[in-house]
Amino acid sequence: MSNELPNEHAAPQPADDSPESLLHAAEGMVRSGRHREAAPIYADCIRTYPDCAAGYIGRGRCVAAMDKHADAIEDFEAALAIEPDYAAALYHRAISRLALGRSGSGSNHEAMDDLNRAIELKPDYAETYSARSGERVRTGANHEAIEDANEAIRLAPDLAEAYYQRSLAYSKLGRDDLAAADRSTA
């Protein structure tokens, strides 16, 4: 018997080779910020179960966290080829497209299309409204940005990003009092 203590940072091992087990193990790593370790588990899931859309989304999220957004988009598109109405794939592809757009190599129009479609498919996902709010602030559609931020806050009152986006929109509209209140909440 070993006297060594268990390594708290050791990668959780899948219980078996089922897609559920692989996804569960990888998600545990993602939740703790260990994207580089999770990506190969998602890749194993994809290799073993090529029709597992969640595997592509998971690997895409990991790759996006490593700022490889073009590669991430390929994974999100693979997931959408399997499940065309997968709101999470649309949301994550939009986030990567927005990141590429900020660097000058992506399409923010396509990202907005993805966010709009994701909201149609899953209208209760606060993060999508918050992301769309941020893009609307960036393009000067501040009233619409506030509406999206309000919806995100209604769905998830503790979503700091929504308060932040709304504060930016208020600030651009000259409502510094409301902007300051939202910044303090965020």
QUIDAFEN-V771241 format. One record per pair of residues at least 24 apart in sequence whose ideal C-beta (glycine too) atoms are under 10 Angstrom apart, sorted by the first residue. I is the first residue (numbers start at 1). J is the second residue. If there is no record, write none. Layout:
i:I j:J
i:I j:J
//
This chain:
i:8 j:32
i:9 j:34
i:9 j:37
i:10 j:37
i:11 j:37
i:11 j:38
i:11 j:40
i:11 j:41
i:12 j:37
i:12 j:38
i:12 j:41
i:13 j:41
i:14 j:41
i:14 j:44
i:14 j:45
i:17 j:44
i:17 j:45
i:17 j:48
i:17 j:49
i:18 j:45
i:18 j:48
i:18 j:49
i:19 j:44
i:19 j:45
i:19 j:46
i:19 j:48
i:19 j:49
i:19 j:51
i:19 j:52
i:19 j:54
i:19 j:55
i:20 j:45
i:20 j:52
i:20 j:54
i:21 j:45
i:22 j:46
i:22 j:48
i:22 j:49
i:22 j:52
i:22 j:54
i:22 j:55
i:22 j:58
i:23 j:49
i:23 j:52
i:23 j:54
i:23 j:55
i:23 j:57
i:23 j:58
i:26 j:54
i:26 j:55
i:26 j:58
i:26 j:59
i:26 j:61
i:26 j:62
i:27 j:54
i:27 j:58
i:27 j:61
i:29 j:58
i:29 j:62
i:30 j:58
i:30 j:61
i:30 j:62
i:30 j:65
i:33 j:65
i:34 j:62
i:34 j:65
i:35 j:59
i:35 j:61
i:35 j:62
i:35 j:63
i:35 j:64
i:35 j:65
i:35 j:66
i:36 j:62
i:36 j:63
i:36 j:65
i:36 j:66
i:37 j:62
i:38 j:62
i:38 j:65
i:39 j:63
i:39 j:65
i:39 j:66
i:39 j:75
i:42 j:75
i:43 j:75
i:46 j:75
i:46 j:78
i:46 j:79
i:50 j:78
i:50 j:82
i:51 j:81
i:51 j:82
i:51 j:83
i:52 j:79
i:52 j:82
i:53 j:78
i:53 j:79
i:53 j:80
i:53 j:81
i:53 j:82
i:53 j:83
i:53 j:84
i:53 j:86
i:53 j:88
i:53 j:89
i:54 j:79
i:54 j:82
i:54 j:83
i:54 j:86
i:54 j:88
i:54 j:89
i:55 j:79
i:55 j:82
i:56 j:80
i:56 j:81
i:56 j:82
i:56 j:83
i:56 j:86
i:56 j:89
i:56 j:92
i:57 j:82
i:57 j:83
i:57 j:86
i:57 j:88
i:57 j:89
i:57 j:91
i:57 j:92
i:57 j:93
i:58 j:88
i:58 j:92
i:60 j:88
i:60 j:89
i:60 j:92
i:60 j:93
i:60 j:95
i:60 j:96
i:61 j:88
i:61 j:92
i:61 j:95
i:61 j:96
i:63 j:96
i:64 j:92
i:64 j:93
i:64 j:95
i:64 j:96
i:64 j:99
i:67 j:96
i:67 j:99
i:67 j:103
i:68 j:96
i:69 j:93
i:69 j:95
i:69 j:96
i:69 j:97
i:69 j:98
i:69 j:99
i:69 j:100
i:69 j:101
i:69 j:102
i:69 j:103
i:69 j:105
i:69 j:106
i:70 j:96
i:70 j:97
i:70 j:99
i:70 j:100
i:70 j:105
i:70 j:106
i:71 j:96
i:72 j:96
i:72 j:97
i:72 j:99
i:72 j:100
i:73 j:97
i:73 j:99
i:73 j:100
i:73 j:106
i:73 j:110
i:76 j:114
i:80 j:114
i:84 j:117
i:84 j:121
i:85 j:117
i:85 j:118
i:85 j:120
i:85 j:121
i:85 j:122
i:86 j:118
i:86 j:121
i:86 j:122
i:87 j:114
i:87 j:117
i:87 j:118
i:87 j:119
i:87 j:120
i:87 j:121
i:87 j:122
i:87 j:123
i:87 j:124
i:87 j:125
i:87 j:128
i:88 j:118
i:88 j:121
i:88 j:122
i:88 j:125
i:88 j:127
i:88 j:128
i:89 j:114
i:89 j:118
i:90 j:114
i:90 j:115
i:90 j:116
i:90 j:117
i:90 j:118
i:90 j:119
i:90 j:120
i:90 j:121
i:90 j:122
i:90 j:128
i:91 j:115
i:91 j:117
i:91 j:118
i:91 j:119
i:91 j:121
i:91 j:122
i:91 j:125
i:91 j:127
i:91 j:128
i:91 j:131
i:91 j:132
i:92 j:118
i:92 j:131
i:93 j:118
i:94 j:118
i:94 j:128
i:94 j:131
i:94 j:132
i:94 j:135
i:95 j:127
i:95 j:128
i:95 j:131
i:95 j:134
i:97 j:135
i:98 j:131
i:98 j:132
i:98 j:134
i:98 j:135
i:98 j:138
i:101 j:135
i:101 j:138
i:102 j:138
i:108 j:135
i:108 j:138
i:108 j:139
i:109 j:135
i:109 j:139
i:111 j:135
i:112 j:136
i:112 j:139
i:115 j:148
i:119 j:148
i:119 j:151
i:123 j:151
i:123 j:155
i:124 j:151
i:124 j:155
i:124 j:156
i:125 j:152
i:125 j:155
i:125 j:156
i:126 j:151
i:126 j:152
i:126 j:153
i:126 j:154
i:126 j:155
i:126 j:156
i:126 j:157
i:126 j:158
i:126 j:159
i:126 j:161
i:126 j:162
i:127 j:152
i:127 j:155
i:127 j:156
i:127 j:159
i:127 j:161
i:127 j:162
i:128 j:152
i:128 j:155
i:129 j:153
i:129 j:154
i:129 j:155
i:129 j:156
i:129 j:159
i:129 j:162
i:129 j:165
i:130 j:155
i:130 j:156
i:130 j:159
i:130 j:160
i:130 j:161
i:130 j:162
i:130 j:163
i:130 j:164
i:130 j:165
i:130 j:166
i:131 j:161
i:131 j:162
i:131 j:165
i:132 j:165
i:133 j:161
i:133 j:162
i:133 j:164
i:133 j:165
i:133 j:166
i:133 j:168
i:133 j:169
i:134 j:161
i:134 j:162
i:134 j:164
i:134 j:165
i:134 j:166
i:134 j:168
i:134 j:169
i:135 j:165
i:136 j:165
i:136 j:168
i:136 j:169
i:137 j:164
i:137 j:165
i:137 j:166
i:137 j:167
i:137 j:168
i:137 j:169
i:137 j:170
i:137 j:171
i:137 j:172
i:138 j:165
i:138 j:168
i:140 j:169
i:140 j:172
i:141 j:169
i:142 j:166
i:142 j:168
i:142 j:169
i:142 j:170
i:142 j:171
i:142 j:172
i:142 j:173
i:142 j:175
i:143 j:169
i:143 j:173
i:144 j:169
i:145 j:169
i:145 j:170
i:145 j:172
i:145 j:173
i:146 j:170
i:146 j:173
i:146 j:175
i:146 j:178
i:146 j:182
i:149 j:182
i:153 j:182
i:153 j:185
i:157 j:185
i:158 j:185
i:159 j:186
i:160 j:185
i:160 j:186
i:161 j:186
i:162 j:186
//
